Amino acid sequence: MWYTSDFADYELIDTSDGERLERWKDIILIRPDPQIIWKGAKTSPLWKSANARYIRSSKGGGAWDVMNLGEDELNRGWNIERKGLCFCVRPTGFKHTGVFPEQAVNWDFISDKIKGAGRSVSVLNLFGYTGGATLAAAKAGASVCHVDASKGIVAWAKENAALSGLSDAPIRYIVDDCKKFIEREIRRGHKYDAIIMDPPSYGRGPGGEVWKLEDDIDNLVKLTALLISEDPLFVLINSYTAGLSASTVGYILELNIKKKYGGSVQSDEIGLPVTETGAVLPSGSSARWENT
């Protein structure tokens, strides 16, 4: 398993009964997690003194129960930092905070590959969300095209870039359906040295386009392969879909990328170390193709 380390501003303290107990800098949050199927294992005293807890509704969705924190502070958010990258943590109505700390292991991979290339690198980040991978690539010296269907999320990514001192970095922000953007880039003849994608399990584009990962991922990778430059560096795909294993995504990279460019493919679960138990909580999966 690939797991995140060196993240002083984030800590997964404990897990039990379908919930995770987390520290985001100085704020303690409790959030639901479907992977946590074990019960009666709460050992940390911090469960009783959390600042806020996300409560799911029986009708769908949910809301934050704010306990030891002001509503304004929760809504306004606060900043966390890792290796020179800064992010605004802002709990949303969908339980998320705007940062997926398990992705830090991929940020390190991205940074190391770009720094080690010894040349200029152009990166396409599809489903870029609030910009973790984008900022890792830009800080390492790459030019980045960041694409996401949500205008508000792209604005959040720009905010994180400013917090990280990367407002003037060569980042192009695009609000668009990723598949439509790829098709236009193919027609334009644009190429990229590295491609990152973190597609949702299910979603809709700005024009109502329906996306379902299991149905669309193979075709998306086929299209994306047409954007790869003559001297590519890597392709990274992340997935949070429970029914789509790391090996499955790795096989798609084998068929669509390695078959054409050679290189190597690795795939594995990604996870977060749990302080109280010393175990690692599975938190999705990733597959990486590298031009070795």
GIURSUL-V62637 format. One record per residue. N is the residue number from 0. RES is the residue in one small letter. PSI is psi as a letter, one per 30 degrees, with the letter a starting at -180 (NA if undefined). BURIAL is 1 if it has 16 or more other C-alpha atoms within 10 Angstrom, else 0. Layout:
n=[N | N]
res=[RES | RES]
psi=[PSI | PSI]
burial=[BURIAL | BURIAL]
This chain:
n=[0 | 1 | 2 | 3 | 4 | 5 | 6 | 7 | 8 | 9 | 10 | 11 | 12 | 13 | 14 | 15 | 16 | 17 | 18 | 19 | 20 | 21 | 22 | 23 | 24 | 25 | 26 | 27 | 28 | 29 | 30 | 31 | 32 | 33 | 34 | 35 | 36 | 37 | 38 | 39 | 40 | 41 | 42 | 43 | 44 | 45 | 46 | 47 | 48 | 49 | 50 | 51 | 52 | 53 | 54 | 55 | 56 | 57 | 58 | 59 | 60 | 61 | 62 | 63 | 64 | 65 | 66 | 67 | 68 | 69 | 70 | 71 | 72 | 73 | 74 | 75 | 76 | 77 | 78 | 79 | 80 | 81 | 82 | 83 | 84 | 85 | 86 | 87 | 88 | 89 | 90 | 91 | 92 | 93 | 94 | 95 | 96 | 97 | 98 | 99 | 100 | 101 | 102 | 103 | 104 | 105 | 106 | 107 | 108 | 109 | 110 | 111 | 112 | 113 | 114 | 115 | 116 | 117 | 118 | 119 | 120 | 121 | 122 | 123 | 124 | 125 | 126 | 127 | 128 | 129 | 130 | 131 | 132 | 133 | 134 | 135 | 136 | 137 | 138 | 139 | 140 | 141 | 142 | 143 | 144 | 145 | 146 | 147 | 148 | 149 | 150 | 151 | 152 | 153 | 154 | 155 | 156 | 157 | 158 | 159 | 160 | 161 | 162 | 163 | 164 | 165 | 166 | 167 | 168 | 169 | 170 | 171 | 172 | 173 | 174 | 175 | 176 | 177 | 178 | 179 | 180 | 181 | 182 | 183 | 184 | 185 | 186 | 187 | 188 | 189 | 190 | 191 | 192 | 193 | 194 | 195 | 196 | 197 | 198 | 199 | 200 | 201 | 202 | 203 | 204 | 205 | 206 | 207 | 208 | 209 | 210 | 211 | 212 | 213 | 214 | 215 | 216 | 217 | 218 | 219 | 220 | 221 | 222 | 223 | 224 | 225 | 226 | 227 | 228 | 229 | 230 | 231 | 232 | 233 | 234 | 235 | 236 | 237 | 238 | 239 | 240 | 241 | 242 | 243 | 244 | 245 | 246 | 247 | 248 | 249 | 250 | 251 | 252 | 253 | 254 | 255 | 256 | 257 | 258 | 259 | 260 | 261 | 262 | 263 | 264 | 265 | 266 | 267 | 268 | 269 | 270 | 271 | 272 | 273 | 274 | 275 | 276 | 277 | 278 | 279 | 280 | 281 | 282 | 283 | 284 | 285 | 286 | 287 | 288 | 289 | 290 | 291]
res=[m | w | y | t | s | d | f | a | d | y | e | l | i | d | t | s | d | g | e | r | l | e | r | w | k | d | i | i | l | i | r | p | d | p | q | i | i | w | k | g | a | k | t | s | p | l | w | k | s | a | n | a | r | y | i | r | s | s | k | g | g | g | a | w | d | v | m | n | l | g | e | d | e | l | n | r | g | w | n | i | e | r | k | g | l | c | f | c | v | r | p | t | g | f | k | h | t | g | v | f | p | e | q | a | v | n | w | d | f | i | s | d | k | i | k | g | a | g | r | s | v | s | v | l | n | l | f | g | y | t | g | g | a | t | l | a | a | a | k | a | g | a | s | v | c | h | v | d | a | s | k | g | i | v | a | w | a | k | e | n | a | a | l | s | g | l | s | d | a | p | i | r | y | i | v | d | d | c | k | k | f | i | e | r | e | i | r | r | g | h | k | y | d | a | i | i | m | d | p | p | s | y | g | r | g | p | g | g | e | v | w | k | l | e | d | d | i | d | n | l | v | k | l | t | a | l | l | i | s | e | d | p | l | f | v | l | i | n | s | y | t | a | g | l | s | a | s | t | v | g | y | i | l | e | l | n | i | k | k | k | y | g | g | s | v | q | s | d | e | i | g | l | p | v | t | e | t | g | a | v | l | p | s | g | s | s | a | r | w | e | n | t]
psi=[k | k | l | k | l | h | i | f | f | k | k | j | e | l | k | l | h | g | l | k | j | k | k | j | c | g | k | k | k | k | k | l | j | f | f | i | f | l | l | g | g | j | f | k | f | f | e | f | g | l | e | l | k | k | k | k | k | f | g | l | b | a | l | k | j | k | d | h | k | k | e | e | e | e | e | e | l | l | k | l | k | k | h | f | k | k | k | j | k | j | k | l | f | g | f | l | f | f | k | j | f | f | f | e | e | e | e | e | e | e | e | e | e | e | e | f | e | g | l | k | k | k | k | j | j | k | h | f | b | g | g | e | e | e | e | e | e | e | e | f | g | l | k | k | j | k | k | k | f | k | e | e | e | e | e | e | e | e | e | e | e | e | e | g | g | g | e | g | l | i | k | k | k | k | j | l | k | e | e | e | e | e | e | e | e | e | e | f | g | k | l | k | f | k | k | k | k | i | k | l | e | k | l | k | l | f | g | g | k | k | k | j | e | e | f | f | e | e | e | e | e | e | e | e | f | f | g | k | l | f | i | l | e | l | k | k | k | k | k | g | k | e | g | j | l | e | e | e | e | e | e | e | e | e | e | f | e | e | e | e | f | b | a | l | k | k | k | l | l | l | l | k | k | k | e | e | f | f | l | k | j | k | h | a | l | l | k | k | k | k | i | NA]
burial=[0 | 1 | 1 | 1 | 1 | 0 | 0 | 0 | 0 | 1 | 1 | 1 | 1 | 1 | 1 | 1 | 1 | 0 | 1 | 1 | 1 | 1 | 1 | 1 | 1 | 0 | 1 | 1 | 1 | 1 | 1 | 1 | 0 | 0 | 1 | 0 | 0 | 0 | 0 | 0 | 0 | 1 | 0 | 0 | 0 | 1 | 1 | 0 | 0 | 1 | 1 | 1 | 1 | 1 | 0 | 0 | 0 | 0 | 0 | 0 | 0 | 0 | 0 | 1 | 0 | 0 | 0 | 0 | 0 | 0 | 0 | 0 | 0 | 1 | 0 | 0 | 1 | 1 | 0 | 1 | 1 | 0 | 0 | 0 | 1 | 1 | 1 | 1 | 1 | 1 | 1 | 1 | 0 | 0 | 1 | 0 | 1 | 1 | 1 | 0 | 1 | 1 | 1 | 1 | 1 | 1 | 1 | 1 | 1 | 1 | 1 | 0 | 1 | 1 | 1 | 0 | 0 | 0 | 0 | 0 | 1 | 1 | 1 | 1 | 1 | 1 | 1 | 1 | 1 | 1 | 1 | 1 | 1 | 1 | 1 | 1 | 1 | 1 | 1 | 1 | 1 | 1 | 1 | 1 | 1 | 1 | 1 | 1 | 1 | 1 | 0 | 0 | 1 | 1 | 1 | 1 | 1 | 1 | 1 | 1 | 1 | 1 | 1 | 1 | 0 | 1 | 0 | 0 | 1 | 0 | 1 | 0 | 1 | 1 | 1 | 1 | 1 | 1 | 1 | 0 | 1 | 1 | 0 | 0 | 0 | 1 | 0 | 0 | 0 | 0 | 1 | 1 | 1 | 1 | 1 | 1 | 1 | 1 | 1 | 0 | 1 | 0 | 0 | 0 | 1 | 0 | 0 | 0 | 0 | 0 | 1 | 0 | 1 | 0 | 0 | 0 | 1 | 1 | 0 | 1 | 1 | 0 | 1 | 1 | 1 | 1 | 1 | 1 | 0 | 0 | 0 | 1 | 1 | 1 | 1 | 1 | 1 | 1 | 1 | 1 | 1 | 0 | 0 | 0 | 1 | 1 | 1 | 0 | 1 | 1 | 1 | 1 | 1 | 1 | 0 | 1 | 1 | 1 | 0 | 0 | 1 | 0 | 0 | 1 | 1 | 1 | 1 | 1 | 1 | 1 | 1 | 1 | 1 | 1 | 0 | 0 | 0 | 0 | 0 | 1 | 1 | 1 | 1 | 1 | 1 | 1 | 1 | 1 | 1 | 1 | 0 | 0]
